[in-house]
């Protein structure tokens, strides 16, 4: 587990540096200003990953990561404003861009499978995504309207 | 997996290439153009996945880099989830207030069956269509179908087809349609924000990212609702499929193909 922890820290560190530089170029947040926020996010990840290892049961580590993140930043938590202020410097999309760059490189190996799919599968796949997206949006629209939130 | 995880940080070639992609795509920035009544948004992450995919076919990326990239996606998504967590936290009061909408819109995922299954059957697909349309086919659902029908079943091939499409083009496709639909239809951006959480971190980031680019004033609410909905989809999606989605798909498939089954029975009878 210590070996894993070391590897997590190194990889999250590398990922963090890439994201901070993207954050700088794309969203004009000077890298130094976003370092505390990135360190907080990496810390949340590590705590969540460790909880996932320690706590028995089949709950995935990302669930713990999400819970730790929400707990630290909810308004009733003392010091949450510090967490929120610093992590606000790290743009969500600046984290998404490197993920998708790695994903593009990784999915190259699925490309041959993709080419074999055929046009009918691709049409159905698009309908599946549009279906779930529009279905959820319609229900949300009705309920949010009913509640008077929008 | 744990064995493989060691020493991936030493793959400097991979990290340098990703850094190059990130710097290039962020420098290009977000661009948008109008198509009829809606807006198509091109985000840096969409170029990033396409450039990454393109580089796979050049000598720059070898099999090793492609394999090493996988654990970094997992850790990157973990970091994204931590960020989503601290976006949700401050908005927790609003999220609790919008709780009914958040919970009920999960049932909207079933709409995929009503929309896509008739089209799949119309296109002549057989039982593959059950695997294809019962859900958005992320990892838990692939597991469910494999468990129930087996890897080499038509249903298994169907779910794999959608899974592969989602893996390769899911984020690009969701990013494009969410911005377009939110600017074209009269539905509120916050409704689409909730719809963005379909149980995949990268698809959620692409869909909600497009929404933020189109409606910058609503950034905090869009991301908080999308993140909360995505966590909800992750935790409830599988049960939704087991207890409602898959049985409904089976029934609806039988309903849609009843005429064909009748006529094939008739043919047998006439033949006999």
Interface residues (C-beta under 8 A of the other chain):
Chain A: X3 X4 X7 X8 X10 X11 X12 X14 X15 X16 X17 X18 X19 X21 X22 X25 X26 X27 X40 X41 X42 X44 X45 X48 X49 X61 X62 X63 X65 X66 X67 X68 X69 X70 X71 X72 X73 X74 X75 X77 X80 X83 X84 X87 X90 X92 X93 X94 X95 X96 X97 X98 X99 X100 X101 X102 X103 X104 X105 X106 X107 X108 X109 X110 X111 X113 X114 X117 X120 X121 X122 X123 X124 X125 X126 X127 X128 X129 X130 X131 X132 X133 X134 X135 X136 X137 X138 X139 X140 X141 X143 X144 X147 X149 X150
Chain B: X2 X5 X6 X8 X9 X14 X15 X17 X18 X19 X21 X22 X23 X25 X26 X27 X29 X43 X44 X45 X46 X48 X49 X50 X51 X52 X53 X54 X55 X56 X57 X61 X63 X65 X66 X67 X69 X70 X71 X72 X73 X75 X76 X77 X78 X79 X80 X81 X82 X83 X84 X85 X86 X87 X88 X89 X90 X92 X93 X97 X98 X100 X101 X102 X104 X105 X106 X107 X108 X109 X110 X111 X112 X113 X114 X115 X116 X119 X120 X123 X124 X125 X129 X132 X133 X135 X136 X137 X160 X161 X162 X164 X165 X166 X167 X168 X170 X171 X173 X174 X177 X178 X181 X187 X188 X190 X191 X192 X194 X195 X196 X198 X201 X202 X205 X206 X207 X208 X209 X212 X223 X229 X231 X234 X235
